[in-house]
Amino acid sequence: MTPIGLMGALVLTLSVAGARAEVVDDLGMTVALPSPPQRIVSLSPGNTELLFALNAADRLVGVTGFCDYPEAALQIDRVAGFSTVSLESIVAAKPDLVVAARGNPRDALETLRRMGIPVFALDIQDIDQLLEAIQRLGLLIDAPEEAAALRAALEQRVKAVRARSDALAWRPRLMWGHWSEPIYTAGANTIIDAVFTEAGGINVGRQAPGAWPQVSLETLVDWAPDVIVTTVHPGTANPPDMTLVVARLQQTDGWKTVPAVRHGRVVHIDADLLNRPGPRLIDSLEEISAVLQRVTADVK
């Protein structure tokens, strides 16, 4: 969770030269820029997608090796991994703003600050935080109108999903994971948990301690999820054929007793939609919502 409130994060001050934004980031650091940034480095795919959506692509001079959407992001210099960054490469890009994220090494971010490079860190863990981050980032990079328009469009879609969720006859039990062992899932205080809840489901992974717990097949059977949501497994180039996956699991001891498997409710979602805290997170929210609408309709 961020250490700041939704509205308390925004501070707008006036200087002799004109309007100047002072914005508090999710590490509690106040970031004040003397002028709108013209050379921005993004240290996460979600941040990169946000900056593109705010029409700031022409100001991006560095991204991570994982920033692959939109396609134009592939043409921007790679200056970092995700959990690792190259200070030399970042400094060489001569940024006047670095937009960081949860998972970036804190010591590297602090080194950049000591070198006089402004760092603005985001830690988006739910839908409301995503919407609020758009407003803060837009203010910081001097794109308030773009931010307002983007936020309004996404809020309208979220509102529609929430209305459908409220109308559900019952809340199906969901689990994110994969069918190979060890089985990892998403617990409380994760963005996947937030999406499942907003869509109208109950995340069974919340029963295990930690954000990304490892669980046994016996635990999964006990949880009895109505729907299993999976993403592309690391190292897999293409999405799996879910028909074949379900057919195999329906013949596998343990798995065949799970309601989601027994009723063929194992759903694949693009990992980049569900795991990246950017505008496309709302796409995954709508996809999960549609799944739950079908599930609840089937049992009427």
KOLGUKE-303588 format. One record per residue (C-alpha): residue number from 1; residue in one letter; x, y, z. Coordinates in Angstrom, 3 decimals. Layout:
// KOLGUKE-303588
   pos   code         c1         c2         c3
   NUM      a          X          Y          Z
...
// end
This chain:
// KOLGUKE-303588
   pos   code         c1         c2         c3
     1      m      0.000      0.000      0.000
     2      t      1.118      3.538     -0.591
     3      p      1.977      5.630      2.475
     4      i     -0.196      8.487      1.294
     5      g     -3.877      9.185      0.866
     6      l     -5.490      9.584     -2.510
     7      m     -5.936     13.338     -2.342
     8      g     -3.133     14.092      0.092
     9      a     -0.656     12.989     -2.563
    10      l     -1.240     16.082     -4.668
    11      v      0.341     19.419     -3.870
    12      l      0.327     22.289     -6.340
    13      t      2.464     25.350     -5.557
    14      l      3.014     28.593     -7.394
    15      s      6.390     30.125     -8.132
    16      v      7.410     33.446     -9.649
    17      a      8.005     31.770    -12.993
    18      g      4.511     30.237    -12.981
    19      a      2.886     26.962    -11.957
    20      r      5.217     24.323    -10.568
    21      a      4.139     20.848     -9.488
    22      e      5.228     19.257     -6.237
    23      v      4.029     15.681     -6.080
    24      v      4.543     13.115     -3.327
    25      d      5.457      9.667     -4.644
    26      d      4.606      6.265     -3.176
    27      l      7.825      6.199     -1.147
    28      g      6.740      9.386      0.583
    29      m      9.276     11.524     -1.297
    30      t      8.271     14.976     -2.536
    31      v      9.311     15.476     -6.146
    32      a      9.513     19.067     -7.368
    33      l     10.591     19.865    -10.913
    34      p     11.734     23.355    -12.004
    35      s     10.145     22.802    -15.427
    36      p      8.244     20.068    -17.287
    37      p     10.532     17.059    -17.879
    38      q     11.721     16.577    -21.445
    39      r     13.888     13.467    -20.960
    40      i     12.131     10.713    -19.016
    41      v     13.389      7.259    -18.085
    42      s     10.827      4.590    -17.164
    43      l     11.888      1.708    -14.939
    44      s      8.870     -0.559    -15.405
    45      p      6.620     -1.748    -18.253
    46      g      3.540     -0.397    -16.456
    47      n      5.089      3.051    -16.154
    48      t      6.042      2.991    -19.820
    49      e      2.475      2.167    -20.822
    50      l      1.180      4.982    -18.613
    51      l      3.564      7.492    -20.183
    52      f      2.540      6.428    -23.681
    53      a     -1.118      6.779    -22.695
    54      l     -0.360     10.303    -21.447
    55      n      1.112     11.176    -24.873
    56      a      4.610     11.517    -23.415
    57      a      6.261      8.933    -25.674
    58      d      8.346     11.565    -27.425
    59      r      9.949     12.408    -24.074
    60      l     10.959      8.843    -23.215
    61      v     14.731      8.380    -23.575
    62      g     15.119      5.114    -21.675
    63      v     13.051      2.083    -20.668
    64      t     13.587     -1.449    -19.350
    65      g     14.245     -4.573    -21.350
    66      f     10.711     -5.710    -20.514
    67      c      8.962     -2.644    -21.966
    68      d      7.398     -4.066    -25.128
    69      y      4.031     -2.290    -25.353
    70      p      3.052     -0.409    -27.328
    71      e      5.285     -1.591    -30.154
    72      a      6.963      1.817    -30.377
    73      a      8.452      1.199    -26.922
    74      l     10.767     -1.356    -28.511
    75      q     12.553      1.485    -30.318
    76      i     13.555      3.273    -27.088
    77      d     16.981      2.674    -25.548
    78      r     17.127     -0.103    -22.944
    79      v     18.752      1.266    -19.789
    80      a     17.621     -1.241    -17.150
    81      g     16.196     -4.616    -16.322
    82      f     13.558     -4.457    -13.615
    83      s     15.014     -5.666    -10.352
    84      t     18.388     -4.531    -11.699
    85      v     19.290     -1.165    -13.181
    86      s     22.376      0.200    -14.900
    87      l     23.203      3.500    -13.247
    88      e     25.744      4.203    -15.971
    89      s     23.150      3.724    -18.730
    90      i     20.549      5.822    -16.935
    91      v     22.955      8.673    -16.325
    92      a     24.123      8.488    -19.950
    93      a     20.503      9.056    -21.066
    94      k     20.635     12.451    -19.268
    95      p     17.117     12.201    -17.806
    96      d     15.437     15.063    -16.013
    97      l     12.984     12.558    -14.481
    98      v     13.123      8.849    -13.657
    99      v      9.757      7.146    -13.110
   100      a     10.399      4.125    -10.888
   101      a      8.216      1.330     -9.532
   102      r      7.868     -1.276     -6.843
   103      g     10.607     -3.833     -7.401
   104      n     13.288     -1.405     -8.516
   105      p     16.280     -1.525     -6.152
   106      r     15.883      1.211     -3.523
   107      d     19.627      1.794     -3.215
   108      a     19.910      2.553     -6.930
   109      l     17.027      5.019     -6.740
   110      e     18.642      6.744     -3.786
   111      t     21.933      6.977     -5.687
   112      l     20.145      8.667     -8.581
   113      r     18.606     11.186     -6.175
   114      r     22.006     11.948     -4.663
   115      m     23.280     12.578     -8.188
   116      g     20.603     15.229     -8.622
   117      i     18.304     13.171    -10.874
   118      p     14.641     13.449     -9.797
   119      v     13.017     10.063     -9.098
   120      f      9.263      9.560     -8.868
   121      a      8.290      6.085     -7.599
   122      l      4.905      4.400     -8.035
   123      d      3.605      1.391     -6.076
   124      i      0.224      0.604     -7.614
   125      q     -1.579     -2.248     -5.859
   126      d     -5.236     -1.711     -6.768
   127      i     -7.537     -0.027     -9.267
   128      d     -8.090      3.174     -7.312
   129      q     -4.344      3.609     -6.867
   130      l     -3.891      3.209    -10.624
   131      l     -6.444      5.936    -11.328
   132      e     -4.908      8.252     -8.760
   133      a     -1.385      7.595    -10.060
   134      i     -2.475      8.737    -13.508
   135      q     -3.486     12.088    -12.034
   136      r     -0.238     12.508    -10.091
   137      l      1.989     11.477    -12.977
   138      g      0.104     13.756    -15.346
   139      l      0.581     16.663    -12.977
   140      l      4.286     15.967    -12.595
   141      i      5.031     15.768    -16.332
   142      d      2.772     18.729    -17.164
   143      a      0.093     16.688    -18.911
   144      p     -2.920     17.349    -16.639
   145      e     -5.478     17.420    -19.449
   146      e     -4.275     14.120    -20.893
   147      a     -4.309     12.613    -17.397
   148      a     -7.830     13.864    -16.703
   149      a     -9.112     12.431    -19.979
   150      l     -7.393      9.069    -19.451
   151      r     -8.594      8.792    -15.876
   152      a    -12.160      9.680    -16.813
   153      a    -12.245      7.078    -19.587
   154      l    -10.866      4.340    -17.336
   155      e    -13.124      5.325    -14.429
   156      q    -16.169      4.976    -16.665
   157      r    -15.143      1.419    -17.556
   158      v    -14.413      0.562    -13.927
   159      k    -17.779      1.952    -12.857
   160      a    -19.508     -0.312    -15.386
   161      v    -17.661     -3.370    -14.067
   162      r    -18.504     -2.486    -10.473
   163      a    -22.177     -2.192    -11.378
   164      r    -22.124     -5.663    -12.951
   165      s    -20.285     -7.038     -9.927
   166      d    -22.884     -5.643     -7.548
   167      a    -25.600     -7.361     -9.578
   168      l    -24.041    -10.841     -9.437
   169      a    -26.277    -13.462     -7.850
   170      w    -23.261    -14.926     -6.040
   171      r    -19.522    -14.335     -5.866
   172      p    -17.532    -17.168     -7.487
   173      r    -14.292    -18.332     -5.852
   174      l    -11.262    -17.527     -8.010
   175      m     -7.643    -18.590     -7.949
   176      w     -4.706    -17.396    -10.018
   177      g     -2.076    -20.023    -10.704
   178      h     -0.711    -22.733    -12.951
   179      w     -1.065    -26.494    -13.068
   180      s      2.640    -27.333    -12.729
   181      e      4.262    -27.757     -9.335
   182      p      5.177    -25.866     -7.300
   183      i      1.868    -24.034     -7.430
   184      y      2.115    -20.317     -6.760
   185      t     -0.865    -18.060     -6.351
   186      a     -1.732    -14.448     -5.617
   187      g     -2.602    -13.567     -2.041
   188      a     -3.903    -10.446     -0.377
   189      n     -2.555     -6.986     -1.215
   190      t     -1.680     -7.880     -4.784
   191      i     -2.989     -6.322     -7.955
   192      i     -4.450     -9.677     -9.025
   193      d     -6.382     -9.879     -5.765
   194      a     -7.691     -6.374     -6.413
   195      v     -8.828     -7.248     -9.951
   196      f    -10.590    -10.420     -8.780
   197      t    -12.402     -8.523     -6.039
   198      e    -13.455     -5.630     -8.290
   199      a    -14.742     -8.102    -10.889
   200      g    -17.017     -9.674     -8.295
   201      g    -15.083    -12.753     -7.238
   202      i    -13.522    -14.077     -4.042
   203      n     -9.796    -14.677     -4.254
   204      v     -9.174    -17.972     -2.433
   205      g     -5.447    -17.178     -2.380
   206      r     -6.125    -14.705      0.428
   207      q     -6.359    -17.691      2.779
   208      a     -2.602    -18.275      2.522
   209      p     -0.073    -15.966      4.199
   210      g      1.968    -13.594      2.074
   211      a      1.444    -11.871     -1.242
   212      w      2.684    -14.712     -3.485
   213      p      2.303    -17.948     -1.495
   214      q      3.282    -21.421     -2.654
   215      v      0.522    -23.977     -2.039
   216      s      0.075    -27.704     -2.443
   217      l     -2.410    -29.482     -4.671
   218      e     -4.136    -30.659     -1.500
   219      t     -4.660    -27.036     -0.462
   220      l     -6.007    -26.153     -3.891
   221      v     -8.460    -29.057     -3.694
   222      d     -9.562    -27.863     -0.261
   223      w    -10.065    -24.306     -1.500
   224      a    -12.282    -25.608     -4.336
   225      p    -12.105    -22.580     -6.649
   226      d    -14.957    -22.168     -9.107
   227      v    -12.618    -20.513    -11.633
   228      i     -8.866    -20.797    -12.154
   229      v     -7.197    -17.934    -13.989
   230      t     -3.799    -18.607    -15.496
   231      t     -1.314    -16.514    -17.437
   232      v      1.451    -17.475    -19.860
   233      h      3.913    -19.687    -18.035
   234      p      7.497    -18.336    -18.027
   235      g      9.332    -19.610    -21.081
   236      t      6.130    -20.274    -23.040
   237      a      6.025    -18.352    -26.308
   238      n      2.300    -18.825    -26.986
   239      p     -0.806    -19.144    -24.826
   240      p     -1.691    -22.765    -24.012
   241      d     -4.630    -24.507    -25.655
   242      m     -7.017    -24.363    -22.718
   243      t     -9.271    -27.087    -24.154
   244      l     -6.374    -29.550    -24.068
   245      v     -5.267    -28.333    -20.630
   246      v     -8.711    -28.818    -19.123
   247      a     -9.133    -32.242    -20.753
   248      r     -5.827    -33.396    -19.247
   249      l     -6.571    -32.008    -15.802
   250      q     -9.987    -33.689    -15.823
   251      q     -8.129    -37.012    -15.999
   252      t     -5.555    -36.115    -13.324
   253      d     -5.980    -37.208     -9.717
   254      g     -6.651    -34.306     -7.399
   255      w     -7.122    -31.749    -10.136
   256      k    -10.224    -33.502    -11.502
   257      t    -12.061    -32.893     -8.217
   258      v    -11.584    -29.095     -8.344
   259      p    -14.837    -27.374     -9.435
   260      a    -13.012    -25.081    -11.862
   261      v    -11.513    -28.108    -13.624
   262      r    -14.587    -30.302    -13.393
   263      h    -16.717    -27.620    -15.082
   264      g    -14.055    -26.471    -17.580
   265      r    -13.553    -23.059    -16.005
   266      v     -9.784    -22.712    -16.431
   267      v     -9.263    -19.356    -18.137
   268      h     -6.168    -17.887    -19.758
   269      i     -5.504    -14.136    -19.459
   270      d     -2.580    -12.329    -21.076
   271      a      0.024    -11.947    -18.324
   272      d      0.845     -8.396    -19.395
   273      l     -2.765     -7.332    -18.926
   274      l     -3.158     -8.802    -15.461
   275      n      0.284     -8.192    -13.984
   276      r      1.176     -4.718    -15.222
   277      p     -0.259     -1.746    -13.317
   278      g     -0.974      0.299    -16.429
   279      p     -4.035      1.279    -18.473
   280      r     -4.459     -2.258    -19.848
   281      l     -5.136     -3.531    -16.332
   282      i     -8.713     -2.416    -16.953
   283      d     -8.792     -4.778    -19.960
   284      s     -8.045     -7.690    -17.625
   285      l    -10.688     -6.434    -15.188
   286      e    -13.285     -6.487    -17.958
   287      e    -12.183     -9.963    -19.089
   288      i    -12.474    -11.418    -15.591
   289      s    -15.817     -9.681    -15.128
   290      a    -17.116    -11.269    -18.331
   291      v    -15.977    -14.704    -17.127
   292      l    -17.819    -14.282    -13.831
   293      q    -20.950    -13.117    -15.633
   294      r    -20.905    -16.341    -17.678
   295      v    -20.212    -18.517    -14.635
   296      t    -23.043    -17.092    -12.574
   297      a    -25.419    -17.314    -15.547
   298      d    -24.551    -20.997    -16.042
   299      v    -25.582    -21.957    -12.506
   300      k    -28.951    -20.209    -12.515
// end
